[in-house]
Amino acid sequence: MISLSELLGAEVRSRRDGALGHVRDVHVSRTADGSWEVDRLLLRESGLAVRLGLRKSRGANRDDSIGWRDVQRIEDSVLIVP
């Protein structure tokens, strides 16, 4: 298990493209049982702008976010995606 505080600021790297950015915020959604789960990781400065309330979240924008389910593994605090 990983805590949200460990995710914030973590580097995200693609096996194909290298560095993609750092986690600036997370997008969560409510599950059927009423609990919350991480849905997407918001990257780059646009994610930070959402966090600070300077911009509204666009949800699942592929340009500045990565799906949590796309994270294949975590190595030395670096999130690895395809």
C-alpha positions in Angstrom: 0.0 0.0 0.0 1.2 3.5 -0.7 0.0 6.7 0.9 -1.1 9.9 -0.9 1.7 11.8 0.6 4.2 9.4 -1.0 2.5 9.9 -4.4 2.6 13.7 -4.4 5.9 14.7 -6.1 6.8 11.2 -7.2 8.4 11.0 -10.6 6.5 9.2 -13.4 8.5 7.4 -16.1 7.4 5.6 -19.2 9.4 2.5 -20.2 9.1 3.8 -23.8 9.4 7.6 -23.5 11.3 8.2 -20.3 10.4 11.0 -17.9 6.7 12.1 -18.1 6.7 14.5 -15.1 5.9 14.4 -11.4 2.6 13.8 -9.6 1.1 17.2 -8.7 -2.2 15.9 -7.5 -4.5 12.9 -7.6 -8.1 12.5 -8.9 -10.2 10.2 -6.8 -13.6 8.6 -7.5 -16.2 7.0 -5.3 -16.6 3.2 -5.6 -19.9 1.3 -5.4 -19.4 0.5 -1.7 -19.0 4.3 -0.9 -15.2 4.3 -0.4 -12.7 6.4 -2.4 -10.0 5.2 -4.7 -7.3 6.9 -6.8 -8.4 7.1 -10.4 -5.8 9.3 -12.1 -2.5 11.0 -11.3 -2.4 14.6 -12.4 1.0 15.6 -13.8 2.9 18.7 -14.8 2.0 22.2 -13.8 -1.6 21.8 -15.0 -2.2 19.4 -12.1 -0.8 21.9 -9.7 -3.1 24.6 -11.1 -6.1 22.4 -10.4 -4.8 21.7 -6.9 -4.4 25.4 -6.1 -7.9 26.2 -7.5 -6.6 28.2 -10.4 -8.1 25.9 -13.0 -11.0 23.4 -12.9 -10.2 19.7 -13.3 -11.0 18.3 -16.7 -11.0 14.8 -15.2 -9.4 12.2 -17.5 -7.3 14.4 -19.8 -4.7 12.2 -21.3 -2.3 15.1 -21.9 -1.6 15.8 -18.3 -2.6 12.7 -16.4 -2.0 9.0 -16.1 -4.5 6.4 -15.0 -3.7 4.8 -11.7 -4.3 1.4 -13.3 -1.6 2.2 -15.8 1.1 2.2 -13.1 2.9 -1.1 -13.5 5.3 -0.9 -10.6 7.0 1.5 -8.2 10.8 1.4 -8.1 12.7 3.7 -5.6 9.7 6.1 -5.4 9.4 6.3 -9.2 6.1 5.2 -10.8 6.7 3.1 -14.0 4.0 3.1 -16.7 4.0 1.5 -20.2 
